[in-house]
Amino acid sequence: MLNNYFILKETAEYLNKTVSGKRITEVYTQEKNKFVIEVTDNAENVTALEYSADKTYNYIIIRRNFSKAGKNYADLFPEIMNLKITGTGIYNDDRIIRFMLENNYELYFTFFAVKPNCFLLKDSEIISSFKDKSEFINKGLNDIIPSAAEGGKWDNENITIRDYIKYRYRKYGQIYADEALYRLNLTGNETACVNLKEIADKYFEQTDKNLLSPEYILYKKGNKFVLSLMQLNHLKDFEKIYSNNIAELCSDYLKSKKRFEKINNFKSQREKEIKGRLTSLEKKEEGLKIQLSHCLESETLRKYGEIITGNAHLIKKGDKHFLYEDSSQEIIKIGLRENLTPNENAQHYFEKYKKQKASVKLLEGKVKIIAKEKGKLKIELKELAEMDDIKKINREEKKSAEIKKDETSRFRKFVLNEKYEVWVGKDSASNDLLTTKYSAQNDLWFHVRGASGSHTVLKTGSKKELPPKEIIYKAAGIAAYYSKARNSSSVPVAYCERKYVKKKKGFREGSVIMEKEKVIFVKPSIPDGF
């Protein structure tokens, strides 16, 4: 839309009033496919023009509050430094803006769909270009300007009125062509008879007159943004935003479109992340429910223990099973361990019952935590769908960038109270990082005995004061939770001060040895709310 002929023509006229008579002080590029021309009429009044040769955003605009980067830029077109711009305009009634400079230098900015570029000419010969310099050097402009496409001539007898407008009034573009059909109450598929051609010709003759006194309107609807220099009745359901001049209109268009794209890209990426987390949680939930269904069979284990106890006189050591007929005359087959007495077999079932009973509560707690997390994510998804606050998105992006820069985001963190925190590694690499870099000498270091698990550190913040017993047990419970023993009812956890944890040369990632450790038995758990 920014490279529409009439938009460019209006832009050229605006630039002629704005930059003619000013001198070029700098030309440089600091972004791919873009460069900046700074012009001034004195030392304090600097105007920055930005040209984009990007196919998606091909434009030339005046940039407000623009500053040159301190590094990572390249100077361009040194031949025209300090030369005065004597005038600007449209070249050859085409989508080319021409800057005339002193000493027979000229700049030509092209706005074609294929390979937009800027050419520097001296005495009508190309001496440099923004892109593909070697391809164009020493040529004339007419040698490289694409010729108008052939085909579909408007005097063809069988041509539709849509194609007649498309080929005869090509420079108006699709938007103005659609407006013509709308105002003339045509579908576009009608045969372009003499009468319809005359009607179309008169319409565009009037349109030319209307564009001599342009309006500056941005039409917006969803992901559609349309620039226009006149009212577009076929876009009556679009929001209209008026600007004071062509420079403001082009700037508003770019800001609006890029704002929408930024919001849309942010929402798309965040939605993907949230849905990924939801899928992961649903898989965990499904696994926990399967475990829970097995554990809910614990009453059967208790029943077997009671049956064995009540029928111990019928069972002897060495039996592989015991057949029992219940009140409904159903035969129950109970497996036995041959090396155990009847009483020991009964105790074996009672112990299994107790463990599974304890696991039920633990698993139910985990399912509740996952359900709570899923609920939060679903609320976040709903809020995300309604989000259109660019300032909020900028804050979110800044926050995400800060988190990425924060190396400690690789750890799980649990705030026990205003004084104590527990940090837990997530993998071998973060375990090493936590132990060797992010734990103080007097922090308490925890690890499960006899099972693999995460390095866990209780941040004490003091060299003198030992943490309270309940805080140590909470930290040990977290260490047990993030280990292979998390489903056990009682887990041995060793701990010592960090200064007694050693990582020797040659140890694999995540491997250490402890000295002067103490061992406590705890139930695997994490604090409420995490």
GULUM-442287 format. One record per residue (C-alpha): residue number from 1; x, y, z; residue in one letter. Coordinates in steps of 0.25 Angstrom, whole numbers. Layout:
<atoms>
NUM / X / Y / Z / a
...
</atoms>
This chain:
<atoms>
1 / 0 / 0 / 0 / m
2 / 11 / 10 / 3 / l
3 / 16 / 8 / -11 / n
4 / 3 / 12 / -18 / n
5 / 6 / 22 / -29 / y
6 / -3 / 33 / -23 / f
7 / 3 / 31 / -9 / i
8 / 17 / 32 / -15 / l
9 / 13 / 44 / -23 / k
10 / 7 / 51 / -11 / e
11 / 20 / 47 / -3 / t
12 / 29 / 53 / -14 / a
13 / 21 / 66 / -14 / e
14 / 22 / 67 / 2 / y
15 / 37 / 64 / 2 / l
16 / 39 / 75 / -9 / n
17 / 33 / 85 / 1 / k
18 / 40 / 78 / 13 / t
19 / 55 / 75 / 9 / v
20 / 57 / 84 / -4 / s
21 / 68 / 94 / -1 / g
22 / 74 / 85 / 11 / k
23 / 88 / 79 / 10 / r
24 / 91 / 64 / 12 / i
25 / 99 / 62 / 25 / t
26 / 99 / 47 / 26 / e
27 / 95 / 34 / 19 / v
28 / 96 / 21 / 26 / y
29 / 90 / 7 / 28 / t
30 / 88 / 0 / 42 / q
31 / 77 / -9 / 38 / e
32 / 75 / -19 / 27 / k
33 / 69 / -14 / 15 / n
34 / 68 / 0 / 21 / k
35 / 76 / 13 / 21 / f
36 / 75 / 27 / 26 / v
37 / 78 / 41 / 20 / i
38 / 80 / 52 / 29 / e
39 / 78 / 66 / 24 / v
40 / 79 / 80 / 30 / t
41 / 78 / 94 / 27 / d
42 / 86 / 98 / 40 / n
43 / 93 / 91 / 51 / a
44 / 81 / 89 / 60 / e
45 / 70 / 86 / 50 / n
46 / 72 / 71 / 45 / v
47 / 62 / 63 / 37 / t
48 / 63 / 48 / 36 / a
49 / 58 / 41 / 24 / l
50 / 57 / 26 / 24 / e
51 / 56 / 17 / 12 / y
52 / 52 / 3 / 13 / s
53 / 55 / -7 / 1 / a
54 / 48 / -18 / 8 / d
55 / 38 / -25 / -1 / k
56 / 27 / -25 / 10 / t
57 / 30 / -11 / 15 / y
58 / 35 / -3 / 3 / n
59 / 34 / 12 / 7 / y
60 / 41 / 25 / 9 / i
61 / 37 / 33 / 21 / i
62 / 41 / 44 / 30 / i
63 / 45 / 39 / 44 / r
64 / 43 / 46 / 56 / r
65 / 52 / 45 / 69 / n
66 / 62 / 37 / 60 / f
67 / 76 / 34 / 65 / s
68 / 88 / 28 / 59 / k
69 / 94 / 15 / 66 / a
70 / 107 / 16 / 73 / g
71 / 113 / 5 / 65 / k
72 / 108 / -6 / 55 / n
73 / 105 / 3 / 44 / y
74 / 111 / 6 / 30 / a
75 / 112 / 19 / 22 / d
76 / 106 / 20 / 8 / l
77 / 108 / 29 / -4 / f
78 / 120 / 38 / 1 / p
79 / 119 / 45 / -12 / e
80 / 107 / 53 / -8 / i
81 / 111 / 58 / 6 / m
82 / 108 / 73 / 8 / n
83 / 101 / 74 / -5 / l
84 / 88 / 82 / -6 / k
85 / 75 / 75 / -10 / i
86 / 69 / 84 / -21 / t
87 / 56 / 77 / -23 / g
88 / 48 / 64 / -22 / t
89 / 37 / 58 / -31 / g
90 / 31 / 46 / -38 / i
91 / 40 / 41 / -49 / y
92 / 34 / 37 / -63 / n
93 / 20 / 36 / -57 / d
94 / 24 / 23 / -50 / d
95 / 26 / 18 / -36 / r
96 / 40 / 25 / -35 / i
97 / 43 / 36 / -26 / i
98 / 54 / 45 / -31 / r
99 / 64 / 54 / -23 / f
100 / 71 / 65 / -31 / m
101 / 84 / 69 / -24 / l
102 / 95 / 79 / -27 / e
103 / 106 / 76 / -37 / n
104 / 97 / 67 / -46 / n
105 / 95 / 56 / -36 / y
106 / 82 / 49 / -34 / e
107 / 76 / 39 / -25 / l
108 / 65 / 30 / -30 / y
109 / 56 / 22 / -20 / f
110 / 49 / 10 / -27 / t
111 / 36 / 4 / -22 / f
112 / 34 / -8 / -30 / f
113 / 29 / -21 / -25 / a
114 / 42 / -28 / -30 / v
115 / 55 / -23 / -25 / k
116 / 52 / -9 / -19 / p
117 / 65 / -1 / -19 / n
118 / 72 / 13 / -18 / c
119 / 81 / 17 / -29 / f
120 / 91 / 29 / -29 / l
121 / 94 / 35 / -43 / l
122 / 104 / 45 / -48 / k
123 / 101 / 51 / -61 / d
124 / 90 / 41 / -64 / s
125 / 99 / 29 / -61 / e
126 / 98 / 20 / -49 / i
127 / 110 / 21 / -41 / i
128 / 105 / 13 / -28 / s
129 / 93 / 7 / -22 / s
130 / 88 / 2 / -9 / f
131 / 87 / -12 / -13 / k
132 / 94 / -21 / -24 / d
133 / 103 / -9 / -27 / k
134 / 112 / -17 / -37 / s
135 / 99 / -21 / -45 / e
136 / 96 / -7 / -48 / f
137 / 109 / 1 / -49 / i
138 / 111 / 10 / -62 / n
139 / 96 / 7 / -67 / k
140 / 86 / 17 / -69 / g
141 / 73 / 17 / -61 / l
142 / 64 / 13 / -73 / n
143 / 73 / 1 / -75 / d
144 / 68 / -5 / -62 / i
145 / 54 / 0 / -60 / i
146 / 44 / -11 / -62 / p
147 / 35 / -9 / -74 / s
148 / 20 / -10 / -72 / a
149 / 14 / -23 / -73 / a
150 / 7 / -27 / -87 / e
151 / -6 / -34 / -89 / g
152 / -20 / -31 / -86 / g
153 / -21 / -19 / -94 / k
154 / -33 / -10 / -90 / w
155 / -38 / -10 / -105 / d
156 / -41 / -25 / -106 / n
157 / -55 / -27 / -109 / e
158 / -57 / -39 / -99 / n
159 / -50 / -32 / -87 / i
160 / -58 / -31 / -74 / t
161 / -60 / -17 / -68 / i
162 / -51 / -22 / -56 / r
163 / -39 / -25 / -66 / d
164 / -42 / -12 / -74 / y
165 / -40 / -4 / -61 / i
166 / -28 / -12 / -57 / k
167 / -20 / -10 / -70 / y
168 / -25 / 4 / -74 / r
169 / -24 / 10 / -60 / y
170 / -12 / 1 / -55 / r
171 / -6 / 12 / -46 / k
172 / -18 / 13 / -37 / y
173 / -16 / -1 / -31 / g
174 / -26 / -11 / -26 / q
175 / -32 / -2 / -15 / i
176 / -37 / 9 / -24 / y
177 / -41 / -1 / -35 / a
178 / -50 / -8 / -25 / d
179 / -56 / 6 / -21 / e
180 / -59 / 9 / -35 / a
181 / -67 / -4 / -37 / l
182 / -74 / -2 / -24 / y
183 / -78 / 13 / -27 / r
184 / -82 / 9 / -41 / l
185 / -90 / -3 / -35 / n
186 / -83 / -13 / -44 / l
187 / -79 / -27 / -40 / t
188 / -66 / -26 / -50 / g
189 / -70 / -38 / -58 / n
190 / -79 / -30 / -68 / e
191 / -73 / -29 / -82 / t
192 / -67 / -16 / -84 / a
193 / -76 / -11 / -95 / c
194 / -74 / 3 / -100 / v
195 / -84 / 9 / -91 / n
196 / -78 / 3 / -78 / l
197 / -64 / 8 / -83 / k
198 / -69 / 22 / -84 / e
199 / -75 / 21 / -70 / i
200 / -62 / 16 / -65 / a
201 / -54 / 27 / -72 / d
202 / -62 / 38 / -67 / k
203 / -61 / 32 / -52 / y
204 / -46 / 32 / -53 / f
205 / -46 / 46 / -59 / e
206 / -54 / 51 / -47 / q
207 / -45 / 43 / -38 / t
208 / -33 / 50 / -43 / d
209 / -39 / 63 / -40 / k
210 / -43 / 58 / -26 / n
211 / -29 / 54 / -23 / l
212 / -24 / 68 / -26 / l
213 / -30 / 71 / -12 / s
214 / -27 / 59 / -4 / p
215 / -31 / 54 / 9 / e
216 / -22 / 45 / 17 / y
217 / -29 / 33 / 23 / i
218 / -25 / 20 / 29 / l
219 / -35 / 9 / 28 / y
220 / -34 / -2 / 39 / k
221 / -41 / -15 / 41 / k
222 / -35 / -27 / 48 / g
223 / -22 / -30 / 40 / n
224 / -25 / -21 / 29 / k
225 / -20 / -7 / 27 / f
226 / -22 / 2 / 15 / v
227 / -17 / 15 / 12 / l
228 / -25 / 25 / 4 / s
229 / -25 / 39 / -1 / l
230 / -40 / 39 / -3 / m
231 / -53 / 33 / 3 / q
232 / -54 / 18 / 1 / l
233 / -69 / 14 / 1 / n
234 / -67 / -1 / -1 / h
235 / -59 / -1 / 13 / l
236 / -71 / 5 / 20 / k
237 / -70 / -5 / 31 / d
238 / -55 / -1 / 34 / f
239 / -50 / 8 / 45 / e
240 / -45 / 21 / 39 / k
241 / -34 / 29 / 44 / i
242 / -31 / 43 / 38 / y
243 / -17 / 49 / 37 / s
244 / -12 / 63 / 35 / n
245 / -3 / 60 / 23 / n
246 / 3 / 49 / 15 / i
247 / 15 / 48 / 25 / a
248 / 6 / 45 / 37 / e
249 / -2 / 36 / 29 / l
250 / 9 / 27 / 25 / c
251 / 15 / 27 / 39 / s
252 / 1 / 24 / 45 / d
253 / 0 / 12 / 35 / y
254 / 14 / 7 / 39 / l
255 / 11 / 8 / 53 / k
256 / -3 / 2 / 53 / s
257 / 1 / -10 / 44 / k
258 / 14 / -13 / 52 / k
259 / 7 / -11 / 65 / r
260 / -4 / -21 / 60 / f
261 / 7 / -31 / 55 / e
262 / 15 / -30 / 68 / k
263 / 2 / -32 / 77 / i
264 / -2 / -44 / 67 / n
265 / 12 / -50 / 68 / n
266 / 13 / -49 / 83 / f
267 / -1 / -55 / 85 / k
268 / 2 / -66 / 75 / s
269 / 16 / -70 / 82 / q
270 / 10 / -69 / 96 / r
271 / -2 / -77 / 92 / e
272 / 7 / -88 / 86 / k
273 / 15 / -88 / 100 / e
274 / 2 / -88 / 108 / i
275 / -4 / -99 / 100 / k
276 / 9 / -107 / 101 / g
277 / 9 / -106 / 116 / r
278 / -5 / -110 / 116 / l
279 / -2 / -122 / 108 / t
280 / 9 / -126 / 117 / s
281 / 1 / -124 / 130 / l
282 / -11 / -133 / 124 / e
283 / -1 / -144 / 121 / k
284 / 4 / -143 / 135 / k
285 / -10 / -143 / 141 / e
286 / -13 / -155 / 133 / e
287 / -1 / -162 / 138 / g
288 / -5 / -158 / 152 / l
289 / -19 / -163 / 151 / k
290 / -14 / -176 / 146 / i
291 / -5 / -177 / 158 / q
292 / -17 / -173 / 167 / l
293 / -26 / -183 / 161 / s
294 / -16 / -194 / 165 / h
295 / -14 / -188 / 179 / c
296 / -29 / -188 / 181 / l
297 / -29 / -203 / 181 / e
298 / -22 / -202 / 194 / s
299 / -34 / -207 / 202 / e
300 / -33 / -220 / 194 / t
301 / -19 / -222 / 200 / l
302 / -24 / -219 / 214 / r
303 / -35 / -229 / 212 / k
304 / -25 / -240 / 208 / y
305 / -17 / -237 / 220 / g
306 / -29 / -239 / 229 / e
307 / -33 / -252 / 222 / i
308 / -19 / -258 / 224 / i
309 / -19 / -254 / 238 / t
310 / -33 / -260 / 240 / g
311 / -29 / -273 / 233 / n
312 / -15 / -274 / 238 / a
313 / -18 / -288 / 243 / h
314 / -21 / -292 / 229 / l
315 / -8 / -287 / 223 / i
316 / 6 / -292 / 225 / k
317 / 20 / -286 / 221 / k
318 / 23 / -290 / 207 / g
319 / 9 / -289 / 201 / d
320 / 9 / -281 / 188 / k
321 / -6 / -276 / 189 / h
322 / -18 / -278 / 198 / f
323 / -32 / -280 / 193 / l
324 / -44 / -273 / 201 / y
325 / -59 / -274 / 198 / e
326 / -65 / -261 / 202 / d
327 / -80 / -258 / 207 / s
328 / -85 / -258 / 192 / s
329 / -78 / -272 / 190 / q
330 / -68 / -265 / 181 / e
331 / -54 / -271 / 181 / i
332 / -43 / -262 / 184 / i
333 / -29 / -266 / 181 / k
334 / -18 / -259 / 189 / i
335 / -4 / -260 / 186 / g
336 / 6 / -263 / 197 / l
337 / 21 / -262 / 198 / r
338 / 27 / -276 / 200 / e
339 / 38 / -272 / 210 / n
340 / 28 / -264 / 219 / l
341 / 20 / -270 / 230 / t
342 / 5 / -267 / 230 / p
343 / 6 / -255 / 239 / n
344 / 18 / -250 / 231 / e
345 / 10 / -251 / 219 / n
346 / -2 / -243 / 225 / a
347 / 8 / -232 / 230 / q
348 / 13 / -231 / 216 / h
349 / -1 / -228 / 211 / y
350 / -3 / -218 / 222 / f
351 / 10 / -211 / 219 / e
352 / 6 / -210 / 204 / k
353 / -8 / -205 / 208 / y
354 / -1 / -194 / 217 / k
355 / 8 / -190 / 206 / k
356 / -3 / -189 / 196 / q
357 / -12 / -182 / 205 / k
358 / -1 / -171 / 208 / a
359 / 1 / -170 / 193 / s
360 / -13 / -167 / 190 / v
361 / -13 / -155 / 198 / k
362 / 0 / -150 / 192 / l
363 / -5 / -153 / 178 / l
364 / -18 / -146 / 180 / e
365 / -10 / -134 / 185 / g
366 / -2 / -134 / 172 / k
367 / -15 / -136 / 163 / v
368 / -21 / -124 / 171 / k
369 / -8 / -115 / 168 / i
370 / -9 / -119 / 153 / i
371 / -23 / -115 / 152 / a
372 / -20 / -102 / 159 / k
373 / -9 / -100 / 149 / e
374 / -18 / -103 / 137 / k
375 / -28 / -94 / 142 / g
376 / -18 / -82 / 143 / k
377 / -13 / -86 / 129 / l
378 / -28 / -86 / 123 / k
379 / -30 / -72 / 129 / i
380 / -17 / -67 / 123 / e
381 / -22 / -73 / 110 / l
382 / -35 / -65 / 111 / k
383 / -28 / -52 / 115 / e
384 / -18 / -54 / 104 / l
385 / -29 / -55 / 93 / a
386 / -34 / -41 / 98 / e
387 / -21 / -35 / 99 / m
388 / -18 / -23 / 90 / d
389 / -10 / -14 / 99 / d
390 / 4 / -12 / 93 / i
391 / 9 / -5 / 105 / k
392 / 6 / -18 / 113 / k
393 / 12 / -27 / 103 / i
394 / 25 / -18 / 103 / n
395 / 25 / -20 / 118 / r
396 / 23 / -35 / 116 / e
397 / 34 / -36 / 106 / e
398 / 44 / -28 / 115 / k
399 / 40 / -37 / 126 / k
400 / 43 / -49 / 118 / s
401 / 56 / -44 / 113 / a
402 / 60 / -41 / 127 / e
403 / 57 / -55 / 132 / i
404 / 65 / -61 / 120 / k
405 / 77 / -52 / 124 / k
406 / 75 / -57 / 139 / d
407 / 83 / -70 / 140 / e
408 / 76 / -74 / 153 / t
409 / 63 / -75 / 145 / s
410 / 68 / -89 / 142 / r
411 / 65 / -93 / 156 / f
412 / 52 / -96 / 163 / r
413 / 50 / -86 / 175 / k
414 / 42 / -88 / 187 / f
415 / 40 / -77 / 197 / v
416 / 38 / -83 / 211 / l
417 / 36 / -70 / 218 / n
418 / 42 / -56 / 218 / e
419 / 56 / -61 / 222 / k
420 / 58 / -75 / 215 / y
421 / 57 / -80 / 201 / e
422 / 60 / -93 / 195 / v
423 / 66 / -94 / 181 / w
424 / 65 / -107 / 173 / v
425 / 73 / -111 / 160 / g
426 / 65 / -116 / 148 / k
427 / 75 / -125 / 141 / d
428 / 90 / -129 / 142 / s
429 / 95 / -115 / 136 / a
430 / 87 / -107 / 146 / s
431 / 90 / -116 / 158 / n
432 / 105 / -112 / 155 / d
433 / 102 / -98 / 153 / l
434 / 94 / -97 / 166 / l
435 / 104 / -104 / 174 / t
436 / 117 / -98 / 169 / t
437 / 112 / -84 / 166 / k
438 / 99 / -80 / 173 / y
439 / 100 / -86 / 187 / s
440 / 108 / -79 / 198 / a
441 / 118 / -87 / 207 / q
442 / 108 / -87 / 219 / n
443 / 96 / -90 / 211 / d
444 / 90 / -104 / 214 / l
445 / 92 / -114 / 203 / w
446 / 82 / -126 / 202 / f
447 / 81 / -139 / 194 / h
448 / 74 / -152 / 195 / v
449 / 81 / -164 / 200 / r
450 / 81 / -176 / 190 / g
451 / 73 / -170 / 179 / a
452 / 76 / -160 / 168 / s
453 / 70 / -146 / 170 / g
454 / 72 / -131 / 168 / s
455 / 82 / -123 / 176 / h
456 / 75 / -115 / 186 / t
457 / 80 / -103 / 194 / v
458 / 74 / -96 / 206 / l
459 / 78 / -81 / 205 / k
460 / 82 / -78 / 219 / t
461 / 87 / -63 / 217 / g
462 / 95 / -65 / 230 / s
463 / 108 / -71 / 235 / k
464 / 104 / -71 / 249 / k
465 / 89 / -75 / 251 / e
466 / 85 / -89 / 248 / l
467 / 71 / -90 / 241 / p
468 / 60 / -95 / 250 / p
469 / 57 / -110 / 250 / k
470 / 44 / -109 / 243 / e
471 / 51 / -101 / 231 / i
472 / 61 / -112 / 230 / i
473 / 51 / -123 / 229 / y
474 / 43 / -115 / 219 / k
475 / 55 / -113 / 210 / a
476 / 58 / -128 / 211 / a
477 / 44 / -131 / 207 / g
478 / 46 / -123 / 195 / i
479 / 59 / -130 / 192 / a
480 / 51 / -144 / 193 / a
481 / 40 / -139 / 184 / y
482 / 50 / -136 / 173 / y
483 / 56 / -150 / 173 / s
484 / 53 / -164 / 169 / k
485 / 48 / -167 / 183 / a
486 / 36 / -156 / 182 / r
487 / 26 / -167 / 183 / n
488 / 31 / -173 / 196 / s
489 / 25 / -170 / 209 / s
490 / 39 / -168 / 217 / s
491 / 51 / -164 / 210 / v
492 / 66 / -163 / 215 / p
493 / 71 / -149 / 212 / v
494 / 86 / -145 / 214 / a
495 / 90 / -131 / 217 / y
496 / 102 / -122 / 220 / c
497 / 107 / -108 / 219 / e
498 / 111 / -105 / 204 / r
499 / 125 / -104 / 208 / k
500 / 126 / -119 / 210 / y
501 / 121 / -122 / 196 / v
502 / 132 / -125 / 187 / k
503 / 133 / -127 / 172 / k
504 / 146 / -133 / 168 / k
505 / 153 / -133 / 155 / k
506 / 148 / -143 / 145 / g
507 / 134 / -144 / 152 / f
508 / 123 / -145 / 142 / r
509 / 112 / -133 / 141 / e
510 / 104 / -133 / 154 / g
511 / 113 / -142 / 162 / s
512 / 118 / -138 / 175 / v
513 / 123 / -144 / 189 / i
514 / 118 / -140 / 203 / m
515 / 126 / -138 / 216 / e
516 / 120 / -137 / 230 / k
517 / 106 / -140 / 225 / e
518 / 94 / -143 / 234 / k
519 / 82 / -151 / 230 / v
520 / 68 / -149 / 233 / i
521 / 55 / -157 / 229 / f
522 / 44 / -148 / 222 / v
523 / 32 / -150 / 214 / k
524 / 34 / -144 / 200 / p
525 / 26 / -131 / 199 / s
526 / 26 / -117 / 193 / i
527 / 20 / -105 / 200 / p
528 / 5 / -101 / 197 / d
529 / 3 / -92 / 186 / g
530 / 15 / -97 / 177 / f
</atoms>
